[in-house]
Amino acid sequence: MKIVDRLIWRELFGPFLNSVFMFVMMLFTSAYLQKLMDLVARGATTATVAKVGFYSLPLIITQTLPMGMLLGTILAMGRLSGDSENIALHACGISFYRMARPIGIMGFLIGVLAMAWNETIVPPATTQMYKLQAEVVEAVANTNIAISYNVKRKGTDLIDEWVYIAGGYDKNSQSLLAVTILKFSEKDPKKPEVLIRAERAKAASADPGEFNWDLYDVTVKYLDPTGQSRYVQETHIDHTRPKDLPRGTGFKRDFKGIVQNEVQDNRQMTFRQLRDKINAERNEVSQELVRADEFDLWSKIALPLATFIFGLVAAPLGIRPQRGSKAMGFGVAIICIFLYWFTHNSMYTVAKGGAVSPMAAAFTSDIIGIIASIVLMSRTRQ
């Protein structure tokens, strides 16, 4: 190990850890804190809420490692440049590319660890997080919180029904309160054709299935698909069950599926599990959904790889003459992060539409980052 390697790593290690911690707190606060407060409002215990927060951290850490590498490298190289240590190293015959080598090595190793972390820790932790959230919703006596979900047509991304339960679920009476179901037309998926309202839906047994509900005080409105009038027919029913509702309208979920609002998240699966899922669904669902899953598949490699790329991009940014204070370094890091995620999310939409292969789309941000690092490093002056 060369002295210059130890110097760079010593300068980089502290800012990297501090940056990762800062970004973890920022993402946790923006993405999960409100959800945890909602669980408290639903009656969850402090221990359960703490567990949900704990199991959310592995996924956040995966996302923040590239960010931490970017900001940490900018701060570390900025300090070296501020004390003119880069000039001293250059005077000793050490080029900028040699100084950047330990940054690349560290970024590569962290990226490999991130991939392993993403395969071994993130899937079970994310699964457990969703499971705890679902258990809280099912266990509370009265949620008083609205429940809504979409029912999609088999093999497509088109919405067949929209279910909205304004009064939430009351466990004491095992009832869903203020139920609204909107059924969309098969000919024109954008136009609703049936609107159903029920004051309450009571479970007909201890573990009701999709059709095992008693609906009371039900109003059925047949809407005009041409849009010339609000509805063409209205019927009131004192009591019925979903199987007797018109045009196949219903909850389309069992009891747990309704109150837990099951989440489909590809981050709950490993690379191999997601690949097997894609192969199994390729001939059963729309190609748009398959391409979306393929994008998520290759993102499991592309996002950890960004740790290495961000390090190479940040090295010249931190040492450039127009560097400023730490606040300036933070601002540059935020801009880079925004551009990366904007490009990544935009390419998701492009790949889903079929204009670009999902694999190419997932790595587009990384490719742009590599090009940017080459340009910036070639233009760096000692």
C-alpha positions in Angstrom: 0.0 0.0 0.0 1.5 3.3 -1.1 1.6 6.4 1.2 -0.6 8.3 -1.3 -3.3 5.7 -1.1 -3.3 5.9 2.7 -3.5 9.7 2.5 -6.5 9.7 0.2 -8.4 7.0 2.0 -7.8 8.7 5.4 -9.2 11.9 4.0 -12.1 10.1 2.3 -13.3 7.7 4.9 -14.7 10.2 7.4 -16.5 12.5 5.0 -18.0 9.4 3.3 -19.4 8.0 6.5 -20.8 11.4 7.5 -22.3 11.9 4.1 -24.0 8.5 4.1 -25.4 9.1 7.6 -26.7 12.5 6.5 -28.4 11.2 3.4 -29.9 8.3 5.3 -31.5 10.7 7.7 -32.8 12.9 4.9 -34.3 10.0 3.0 -35.7 8.4 6.1 -37.4 11.6 7.1 -38.8 12.4 3.7 -40.0 8.9 2.7 -40.8 7.0 5.9 -41.3 9.3 8.9 -44.8 10.2 7.9 -45.7 6.6 7.3 -44.4 5.7 10.8 -46.6 8.6 12.2 -49.6 7.1 10.4 -48.9 3.7 12.1 -48.8 5.4 15.4 -52.2 7.1 14.6 -53.6 3.6 13.7 -52.7 2.4 17.2 -49.4 0.6 16.6 -47.1 0.2 19.6 -43.8 2.0 19.9 -41.9 -1.3 19.5 -43.7 -2.1 16.3 -43.1 1.3 14.8 -39.4 1.1 15.8 -39.2 -2.3 14.0 -40.7 -0.9 10.9 -38.3 1.9 10.9 -35.4 -0.4 11.5 -36.3 -2.7 8.6 -36.6 0.3 6.2 -33.0 1.2 6.8 -31.3 -1.5 4.6 -33.1 -0.2 1.5 -32.3 3.4 2.3 -28.6 2.5 2.8 -28.4 1.0 -0.6 -29.7 4.2 -2.2 -27.5 6.5 -0.2 -24.1 4.8 -0.7 -23.6 6.4 -4.1 -24.7 9.8 -2.7 -22.3 9.5 0.2 -19.5 8.5 -2.1 -20.1 11.6 -4.3 -20.3 14.1 -1.5 -17.6 12.5 0.6 -15.2 12.6 -2.4 -16.0 16.2 -3.2 -15.3 17.2 0.5 -12.1 15.1 0.8 -10.6 16.4 -2.5 -11.7 19.9 -1.7 -9.8 19.8 1.6 -6.7 18.4 -0.1 -6.9 21.2 -2.7 -7.6 23.8 -0.1 -4.4 23.0 1.7 -2.5 22.7 -1.6 -1.7 19.1 -0.9 -2.6 18.2 -4.4 0.1 20.7 -5.6 2.6 19.1 -3.3 1.8 15.6 -4.6 2.1 16.9 -8.2 5.5 18.3 -7.3 6.5 14.8 -6.2 5.6 13.4 -9.5 2.2 12.1 -8.6 -0.4 12.8 -11.3 -4.1 13.5 -10.6 -5.0 10.2 -12.2 -2.8 8.5 -9.6 -4.5 10.4 -6.8 -7.9 9.3 -8.2 -6.9 5.6 -8.2 -7.6 5.0 -4.5 -11.0 6.7 -4.9 -11.9 4.4 -7.7 -10.8 1.4 -5.7 -12.8 2.4 -2.7 -15.9 3.2 -4.9 -15.6 -0.2 -6.6 -15.3 -2.1 -3.3 -18.3 -0.3 -1.8 -20.2 -1.0 -5.0 -19.5 -4.7 -4.7 -20.5 -4.7 -1.1 -23.7 -2.8 -2.0 -24.6 -5.5 -4.6 -24.1 -8.2 -1.9 -26.1 -6.1 0.6 -28.8 -5.7 -2.0 -29.0 -9.4 -2.5 -28.8 -10.7 1.0 -30.1 -8.0 3.4 -32.5 -5.8 1.5 -35.1 -8.4 0.3 -35.9 -10.0 3.6 -35.7 -6.7 5.5 -38.1 -5.0 3.0 -40.4 -8.0 3.1 -40.5 -7.8 6.9 -41.2 -4.1 6.8 -44.3 -4.5 4.6 -45.4 -7.5 6.7 -45.2 -5.4 9.9 -47.1 -2.6 8.3 -49.8 -5.0 7.2 -50.1 -6.6 10.6 -50.6 -3.2 12.2 -53.4 -2.3 9.9 -55.1 -5.7 10.6 -54.6 -5.6 14.3 -56.0 -2.2 15.2 -59.5 -2.0 16.5 -60.7 0.9 14.2 -58.5 2.5 11.6 -60.8 5.4 10.8 -58.4 5.8 7.8 -59.6 5.5 4.3 -58.6 2.5 2.2 -58.3 2.6 -1.6 -56.8 0.4 -4.3 -57.1 -0.3 -8.0 -58.1 -3.6 -9.5 -56.2 -4.1 -12.8 -57.3 -6.2 -15.7 -55.5 -9.5 -15.9 -52.3 -9.3 -17.8 -52.5 -5.5 -18.4 -51.8 -2.3 -16.6 -55.4 -1.0 -17.3 -57.6 -0.3 -14.3 -60.8 -2.4 -14.2 -62.1 -1.1 -10.9 -61.4 1.5 -8.3 -62.3 0.7 -4.7 -62.5 3.4 -2.1 -63.5 2.7 1.5 -63.9 6.1 3.1 -64.6 5.0 6.6 -61.9 2.4 6.8 -62.2 -0.9 8.6 -63.8 -1.4 12.0 -62.5 -4.6 13.6 -65.0 -4.6 16.4 -67.9 -5.0 14.0 -65.8 -6.5 11.2 -67.2 -3.9 8.8 -66.0 -1.8 6.0 -67.6 1.7 6.2 -68.7 3.9 3.3 -67.7 1.7 0.4 -67.5 3.0 -3.1 -66.7 0.8 -6.2 -66.3 2.3 -9.6 -66.3 -0.1 -12.5 -64.8 0.9 -15.8 -66.1 0.0 -19.3 -64.5 -2.9 -21.1 -64.8 -1.1 -24.5 -63.3 2.1 -23.2 -61.2 1.6 -20.1 -61.1 5.3 -19.4 -64.9 5.6 -19.0 -66.7 4.3 -15.9 -69.9 2.4 -16.4 -71.1 1.4 -12.9 -70.9 3.2 -9.6 -71.8 1.3 -6.4 -72.1 2.8 -2.9 -72.7 0.9 0.3 -73.0 2.3 3.8 -71.2 -0.7 5.2 -69.9 -4.1 4.2 -70.0 -6.6 7.1 -67.9 -9.8 7.1 -70.2 -12.8 6.7 -67.7 -15.1 8.5 -64.6 -14.8 10.6 -62.3 -15.0 7.5 -64.3 -13.6 4.6 -63.2 -14.3 1.1 -63.8 -12.2 -2.0 -67.5 -12.8 -2.2 -68.3 -13.5 1.5 -69.4 -10.0 2.5 -72.9 -8.6 3.3 -73.4 -5.2 1.8 -76.1 -3.0 3.3 -77.9 0.1 2.0 -76.5 -0.3 -1.5 -77.0 2.2 -4.3 -76.1 1.1 -7.9 -75.8 3.7 -10.6 -75.4 2.7 -14.2 -73.4 5.5 -15.8 -73.8 6.8 -19.4 -70.6 5.8 -21.3 -71.3 8.5 -23.9 -70.9 11.2 -21.3 -74.2 12.9 -22.3 -75.7 12.4 -18.8 -74.4 11.5 -15.4 -76.2 8.1 -15.2 -79.0 6.3 -17.0 -80.4 4.2 -14.2 -80.3 4.0 -10.4 -81.2 1.1 -8.2 -81.3 0.9 -4.4 -80.8 -2.5 -2.6 -81.1 -3.0 1.2 -78.8 -6.0 1.3 -76.7 -7.9 -1.3 -73.4 -9.7 -1.7 -70.5 -9.0 -4.2 -71.3 -12.0 -6.3 -74.7 -10.5 -7.0 -73.4 -7.1 -8.0 -73.8 -6.2 -11.7 -71.2 -6.7 -14.4 -68.8 -8.6 -12.3 -68.2 -5.8 -9.9 -66.7 -6.6 -6.5 -63.8 -6.2 -4.1 -61.7 -8.6 -6.1 -59.6 -9.3 -3.0 -60.0 -11.4 0.1 -60.3 -9.8 3.6 -56.5 -9.5 4.2 -56.0 -8.1 0.7 -58.5 -5.3 1.4 -57.3 -4.2 4.8 -53.6 -4.7 4.2 -53.5 -3.3 0.7 -50.8 -5.7 -0.5 -47.7 -4.0 -1.9 -45.9 -5.4 -5.0 -42.3 -4.3 -4.7 -39.5 -5.9 -6.7 -37.0 -4.8 -4.1 -38.4 -7.7 -2.0 -36.8 -10.1 -4.4 -33.2 -11.0 -5.2 -31.8 -10.8 -8.7 -32.5 -14.4 -9.4 -36.0 -14.4 -7.9 -36.9 -11.3 -10.0 -35.4 -12.9 -13.1 -37.5 -16.1 -12.5 -40.6 -13.9 -12.0 -40.0 -12.2 -15.4 -39.5 -15.5 -17.2 -42.8 -16.8 -15.6 -44.9 -13.8 -16.5 -43.5 -13.1 -20.0 -46.3 -14.8 -21.8 -49.1 -14.0 -19.2 -49.0 -10.3 -18.7 -48.5 -7.3 -21.0 -45.0 -6.6 -22.3 -45.1 -3.2 -20.7 -45.2 -4.8 -17.3 -42.4 -7.2 -18.3 -40.2 -4.4 -19.4 -40.8 -2.5 -16.2 -39.7 -5.5 -14.2 -36.6 -6.0 -16.4 -35.7 -2.4 -15.7 -35.9 -3.1 -12.0 -33.8 -6.2 -12.5 -30.9 -4.4 -14.2 -31.2 -1.6 -11.7 -30.1 -4.0 -9.0 -26.6 -3.8 -10.7 -26.7 -0.3 -12.1 -27.4 1.5 -8.8 -24.6 0.0 -6.8 -22.3 0.6 -9.7 -23.1 4.3 -9.4 -21.0 4.3 -6.2 -17.8 3.7 -8.3 -18.9 6.2 -11.0 -19.8 8.9 -8.5 -16.4 8.7 -6.9 -14.7 9.2 -10.3 -17.0 12.1 -11.1 -16.5 13.8 -7.7 -12.7 13.6 -7.7 -12.2 16.4 -10.3 -15.2 18.3 -9.1 -13.6 18.6 -5.6 -10.2 19.7 -6.9 -11.2 22.2 -9.6 -10.0 25.8 -9.1 -13.6 27.1 -8.8 -14.3 25.0 -5.8 -15.9 26.8 -3.0 -16.8 26.2 0.6 -18.3 23.0 1.9 -21.7 24.4 1.1 -20.6 24.7 -2.5 -19.5 21.1 -2.5 -22.9 20.1 -1.1 -24.7 22.0 -3.7 -22.7 20.4 -6.5 -23.4 17.0 -5.0 -27.2 17.7 -4.9 -27.2 18.8 -8.5 -25.3 15.6 -9.6 -27.7 13.4 -7.6 -30.7 15.1 -9.0 -29.5 14.7 -12.6 -28.7 11.0 -12.0 -32.1 10.2 -10.6 -34.0 12.3 -13.1 -32.2 10.5 -15.9 -32.7 7.1 -14.3 -36.5 7.6 -13.7 -37.0 9.1 -17.1 -35.3 6.1 -18.7 -37.7 3.8 -16.7 -40.6 5.5 -18.5 -38.8 5.2 -21.9 -38.0 1.5 -21.3 -41.5 0.7 -20.2 -42.8 2.1 -23.4 -40.5 -0.1 -25.4 -38.4 2.6 -27.1 -35.2 1.4 -25.5 -34.3 -2.0 -24.1 -34.7 -2.2 -20.2 -31.0 -3.1 -19.8 -29.7 -0.2 -21.8 -32.2 2.2 -20.0 -31.1 1.0 -16.5 -27.4 1.7 -17.3 -27.9 5.0 -19.2 -27.2 7.1 -16.1 -24.1 5.1 -15.4 -22.9 5.5 -18.9 -23.4 9.3 -18.8 -21.6 9.4 -15.5 -18.6 7.5 -16.9 -18.4 9.9 -19.9 -18.7 12.9 -17.5 -15.9 11.5 -15.3 -13.6 11.0 -18.3 -14.2 14.6 -19.6 -13.8 16.1 -16.1 -10.6 14.2 -15.3 -9.0 15.0 -18.7 -9.7 18.7 -18.2 -8.4 18.9 -14.6 -5.3 21.0 -14.2 -2.8 20.8 -11.4 
